[in-house]
Amino acid sequence: MIGSSEILLVILILIGIPILIITGILLAIRFIIRAAKEKPKEEPMQKEIAVELKKLAELHDQGVLTDEEFNEQKKKLLR
């Protein structure tokens, strides 16, 4: 014979598991939305690199940097 405590346990399991699943899904959705709203943090770094590359190219075009110096500095920036 099934006692009242066993019935209560079954009811809690049947109700609790779906709630846990739904809570997990909602947390995952919230995380995805927050991540989508955030701007990538690498973007400013990429812009800075582009600006530096442009400066190097201008110095190279002006004859201030040799081909070797230009290529060496470019490699350092792109690491």
Contacts in CASP RR format, 6 or more apart in sequence:
PFRMAT RR
TARGET T0000
AUTHOR 0000-0000-0000
METHOD contacts of the structure
MODEL  1
MIGSSEILLVILILIGIPILIITGILLAIRFIIRAAKEKPKEEPMQKEIA
VELKKLAELHDQGVLTDEEFNEQKKKLLR
49 77 0 8 1.000
49 78 0 8 1.000
52 77 0 8 1.000
53 74 0 8 1.000
53 77 0 8 1.000
56 65 0 8 1.000
56 70 0 8 1.000
56 73 0 8 1.000
56 74 0 8 1.000
56 77 0 8 1.000
57 70 0 8 1.000
59 65 0 8 1.000
59 70 0 8 1.000
60 67 0 8 1.000
60 69 0 8 1.000
60 70 0 8 1.000
65 73 0 8 1.000
END
